[in-house]
Amino acid sequence: MLALRLTRGAHPAVHLRRLLVATAAAGTGFLLLCTLGYAMAHQDDPRGSLLRLAWCLTPLATTVYFALAVARTDPGTRPRPGLAAIGLGPARLMAVSAATTALSCLLGSMVALLFFLHLRGDLTGMPFDGAGADFLAPEEPLPLPAALTLLGLVPAIASLTVAWTMRPRDDRPRGTARTYGRFGARGTAAARETFGSYGRFRAGSAASDRSAQPAGSHAAPSAGSRAAGAARVGAGDTPLARASETPPTATPTERTSPDNLNPTTLPPPPQEAPKGLPWGIAVLAAGLAVEAYTGKTHTTPLPGGLTGGAPGTLIGWLLTAIGLALAGPGLTHLCGRLLQSARPGALRLLAGRVLMAEATRIGRPLGVVCAVASGTYAMTTLHDTATTPEVGPLTTLGLLLVTGCTLATLATAAVEAKHARADTTAALLRLGAPTTMLRSAAALRAGAVLALFGPLTLIVAELAALPLTR
């Protein structure tokens, strides 16, 4: 019931994202049901049915990935202060996110079932003069358990993925044992205190010393306060804390000038770069090597009018996509670092540091989009150079699902990144940064990412299509 109430009272933009998830689930469920219909109509071709089912895994994976991105950006299930007091802790919010994702996917699966039954003629007369009899099997009775099993794949996998990804995590460093303070309170105190030691030995008496000073006195700061201040500065101050204290000597004209923006007011760079770039490059090289080695040794006819190829070529395409997804965060981090090279100004520093900070969040969707774009380009090149039949409607639906889900995932990740840096943006605006500067930084980030991922997509697509065109 709580998931239904949160779903009903959400923002229209959140409803739109959930509706897109339901649409993707409906398309994937319809493809799975069409695979079942083909298996019923061609019982003497189990290899072809299994191949069609394997090709449905790609739309299924992209749909689940999109559902996970939408669940992460849902403001209704975001942890906020005070929710644990009413029973909405991290575990409960995780369960609500999984339930909301399951509801959206179930809605799409039901729509897919109704549309499939309508095309089969089970609800009304068979439309389109029986044009889809090849993959609908209207003369065969529909096995309801098999249909429900296939339709339940998307909601089950999506909800389990959301629950696993958004599960509560312990932020303590690895190897640190949990300690408990007085009366069972959680804490990590360095040493145990005996009863009354606070008052007798004046442990942590900085606040009492300050209250004991006269109103007009200016005592020198203690060693403990100086050490705390040095530790705070060394750890890196946040822009929001600096923005709350406007320099009293700055005039309104100086504060509103973009040239007076100190680089220290920009977002701090991340502590370390993503670690998946070497693995991504290795997997990408392995995929391209497998494609080049297998070539056209023996072909396998693919469903829907796609060009046939060796099974090793399909495995190579899969490895290439995984490698690009793994290398995406590292490449995005590299874009941000290159933007800040060669004596950058405030604009390039802002764009570069934001890219470095958001490399993990938007880098993986960028890698997936690059993989899908390279695969689409390679397929287009093959169909332009080879005499193959036209692409069927189910293959077109699958390509639209994969492309649409990857682009929607990238847009959702961009929205999530914008919400994550809302405090930094507000701090920069309070410091006098004009909105045109923020828009210019966003355009600079998009141009840098496009300048790196665009040629990379074309190179990977050409290398992937080369073994099949020779």
N, C-alpha and C positions, 0 to 999 in steps of 0.2 A: 504493500500500500504506500509506503514511503517513496518507493521508486516511481510509482504512478503519480503521486502528488508533485514530486520534483520535476517529472517530465511535463506535467500539465502547466506548471507555473514558471517554465523557463522562458528565456528571451526568444523572440522570433528567429534570430540568427542561430541559436542553439537548435530550435525546431527544424530549421532548414538543414543543418548538418545531419541531424538524426534522420530526416527524410531522405537525404542522399545515401545514408547507410542502408536504409530500408530498400531503396531502389537498387543499390549494388547487390544486396542480398537476394532480391527478387531475380535479377539477371543471372546470378550464379546458380540459384536454385532451379531456374528454368533450364539452364544448360545441363545440369545434372539430371533433370527429369528427361530431357531429350536424349541423353546418353542411355538412360534406362529404356526409353522407347525404341532406340536403335537396337539395343541388345534383344528386346522382345521381337522385333521385326526381322532380325538377322541372327537367328539362333545358331546358324552354321558358321558364323564368323566371330568367334570369341576374341580373337586377336585384335580385330578392328574395334570391338566394343571396349576392350581394355585400353587401347590406345586413345580412344576418345575420352575415356574416363581420366587417363593420365593428363591429357591436355586441359581438362577442367581444373586441375590443381593450380594452374597459374592464376585464373580469375579468382579462385577461392583464396589464395594467399594474398592477393592484392586487396580483396574485400576485407579480410581480417585485419590487414595492416591499416586500412582506412578506418575501420571501426575502432581500432586501438587509438589512432590519432584523435578521433572525435571524442573518445572517452577521456583522454588526457586533458582536453581543452574544455571539458564540461564544467562551468562554474558552480553548478549545483552540488557537485561532489568534491569540491576543493576543500582541503582542510583549513579551518578557520578557528581562531581562539574562541573558547567557550563551548564548542560543539561537543567536546568529550564530557562535559558536565551533564548534558541531556542524553547521553548514550550514543552519540554519533562520533565515536573514535575513529582512528584510521582503518581498523578492520571493518567496521560497519559501513564507512564510506566506500571502501573497496567493494563490499558486497552490493551496495547500491549501484555503483558503476557497472558491475558485471550484470546485474539484473536489468538495468536500463539498456545496455547493449543487447542483451538477449531479447528484450521486448521489441527493439527496432528490427533486429534480424528475423524474429518470428513473424512480424508483420510482413516483411518482404517475402518470406517463404510461403506464407499463405496466399499472397497475391500471385506468386509464381505457380502455385498449385491450381488456383482458379483459372489462370490463363492457359495453363497446359490442358486442363480438362475441357476448357472451351474450344481449344484448337482440335482436340481429339473428337469433339462432338458428343461428349458425355453429358454436357449441360444442355446444349442446343444442337442444331444441325451442324455438320462439319463445314467450317468456312473455307474460303479460297479454293473451292472445288477439289478438295483433297490433295492440295499441293504439298502438304507436309506429311504425307503418309509414310514416307521413307524413314522418318525419325520419330513418328508419333505412335505407330502401331495401333491404329484405331480398331482393327478387327480383333485384337488381343485384349483380354481383361487386364486391367491395371492391378498389379500386386501392391496393395496398400501398404503392407509393412516395409517393402523395399522403397517405395516412394517416400514414406515418412522418415525412413532412416537417412535417405539422401538429403531430404529437406532439413533434417535436424543437424546436419554437419556444420553449416554456417553458424547458426546460433550457438551451438555447443563449443565449437573451436574458438569463436570470437569471444564469448563470455569467459572461457577458461584462460585465454590469452590476456584479457583485460585484468582478470583477477590475479594472475601470476605477475604481471608487470606492475600493477598498482598495489601489491601486497605491502603491508607495513614492514619497514626495514629499521634495523638498529644502526644508528649513526655513530656509535662508539667505535674507536679504532679497533682493528682486529687484534685479538689477543688481550684486550682489556677486560678484566672481570668486573661484573656489576657489583657494586657495593651499596649498602643500605645505611642510612643515617639513623638518627635518634627517632624512636617510635615507628620504625619501619619505613621512613621516607627514603626515596631513592637519592643517591648522591655519590660523588666521587671525591670525598674529602681526603686530603693527603695524610692527615693524622687524626687519631681519635682524640676527643676532648673529654675531660672529666667534668663532673658537675661542678659548676662554680668557677671553672678556670677562666671563663670569659671576663668575669668581674674582677677576680683577684689579680690576674697577670695582664689585664688590659690587652688581650689578643684582639687584633683588628679594631683598635680604638681610634682609628682615623676620624670617624664621624664624631665621637665624643670629644676629641681634641679640638676639632673645628668649632663645635658648639660651645666649648669652654673659652674660646678666645673672645676678647672684647670686640665690640662692633666696629671700631675704627682701626683696629690693629691689622698689620699685614705681616703675618708670620711667614717665614720661608717654608716652602713645601718640603715635606718629609721625604726620606729616601724611598719609602714604599710608593708614595704618590708619583715621584719622578720615574721610578721603574715601571709603574703601571702605564704612565703616559708614553714612555718610550716603547713599551711593548705594543700599545695601541697604534702608535704611528708606524712601527715596524711591520705590524700585521697588515697594514693597508687600510686607510680610512675609506668609508663608503661615500659616494657622491651625495647621498641623501643627507648624511650628517653634515657634510660641508655646506650643502645648500641651505640648511636651516640657520646658518650663521653668515649673513651677508656682511661683507667688510664695511665697517662704518665710514671708511675714508673714500669709498667709491661713490662718485656722483651718479645720478640717473643716466646721464649720457654715456659714461664709461661702462655702466653695467649693461646697457642695451647694445653696445658695439660688439659685433662678432669677433673683431680683431683682439679684444681684450680677454677673450676666453682663455683661461689658463689650461694647459693640457692636463693638469692635475685634477681638474673637475670632470674629466672624461671617465668612462667606465674603466675599471682596472683590468689589465690583461689577465687571462686565466693562468693558473699556476703551472699547468702542464698541457701539452698537446695531446690530442687523441692518439691512441696507440694502435689503431687498426690499419694505418696506411701501409706499413710493410706487408702485413698479411693480405690486404686487399690487392696490392700490386702482384704478390706472388700467385694468388688465386686467379687474377685476371690473366696473367701470363700463362698459367697452366691451362685455362680455358681456351685461349687463342692457340696454344700449342696442340691441344687435343683436336680442335677444329682443323688445323692445318695438316695434322698427321692422318686423320681419318679420310678427309676429302670425300670423294665419290666412290669409295670402294664397293659398297653395296647400298642400295637405296631402300628406303622404307616409305611407302605411300602414307601421306598424312591426311587427316580428315579435312573436309571443307574446301578442297581445291588448293591447299598449300603445297608448295614445292617439296618433293620428297628429298630425303637426305639420309645419310648414314646415322645410326643411333649414336655413334660417338660425336657427331656434329651437334646433336641435340644436347648431349651432356656437356659439350664445350660451351654452348650458348648458356646453359644453366650456370656453369662455373664463371663465365664472364659476367653474368648479372650479379652473382654473389660477390665477386671481386669488386665490382663498381660500387655496390652497396657498402662494402666494408671500407673502401678507400674514400668514400664521400666525406666523412667528417674530417679526415686528415687533409684532403684537398681544399675543403672550405677553410680550415685553419691556415693553410698555406696562402690562400687568397688574402686573408686578413693580415698576415705577416708581410706579404709583398706590398700591400697598400701602405704600410707604415715605413717602408724603406726609403732611403734617399732623402733625408731631412724633411719629414712630413709636417704639414700644418695641422691646425685644429680639425679641419674637415676630414682629412685623410686619417688622422688618428682616431677620430670618432668612428668612421666607417670601418677601419681595420680592427679596432678593439671590439666592436659589436660583432663582426664576423667571427673573430676568434672566440668570443664568449658563447656564441650560438652555433659553433661548429658541430657539436654533437647533436643539437636539436634539429637543425635543418640540413645537415650534411648527408645523413642517411637517406632522407627522401630525395635529395638532389641526385644521389648515386642511383637510386631506383629509377627515377625519371630518365637519367642518362642511359641506363640499361634498356629501358623500354623504347626510348627514342632510337637507340642504335639498332635494336632488333627490328623495329618497324621500318627503318631506312633500309636495312639489309633485305627484308622481305619485299619491299617495293622495288629494289634493284633487281632481285631475282625474277620477279614477275614481269619486269620490263624486258629482260633479256632471254627469258625462257618461254616456251610454248606450253603453258599450263592452263587448266580450266579456270573459270572464274571462281573467285572466292565466294563460298556459300553464305547464307544468312546467319548461320550459327557461328561461323568463324568471324564474320563481321561483328556480331554481338560480343563475342569474346574479346576481340581487339578493342572495341569501344569500352568494354568493362575495364580491361587492364589499363588502357590509357587514361580513362576518366578517373579511376581510383587513384592512380599514381599522381596525377595533377591535383586532384582534390586533397590528397594527403600532404603534398607539398604546400598547398595554400593553407591548410589547417595548421601545419607546423609553423608557417610564417605568422599566422594569427597568434599562436601560442607564444612565439618568441616576442611579438609585439607586446603582449600582456605581461610577459616576464620582465621586460625592461621598462615598464610603465613608470616605476619609481625613478629610474635614471633619467627618463625623458622629462618628467615633471621637475626634477632637480635642475636639469639644464635650462628649462624654460624659466625657472625662478632666478637663475643666475644671469639671465638676459640673452640666451641663445635664441635667435629668430627662428621661426618655423620654416623659413626657406632653407636655412642651413640644415635642419633635420631632414627635409625632403631631398636636398642635394646629397646628403650622406646615404640615404636609402637608395637613390639612383646610382650612386657610386658603388655601393655594395652589389646591386643587381648587375651592373656592367662588369664588375670584376669577376663575379661568379659565371656570367655568360661567356666572358672572354676565355675562361679556363675550361669550362665544361662543354662549350660548343665544339671547339676543335677536337676535344677528347672523344666526344660522341661520334663525330664523323670518322675519326681514325679507327675507333673500335668497330664501327659499322662496316667500313671498307675491309678491315682485316677479317671480320666474321663472314662477309659475303664472298671473299676471295676464293676459299676452297671450293665453293659450290658453283662458281662461274667459270672456272678454268677448264 
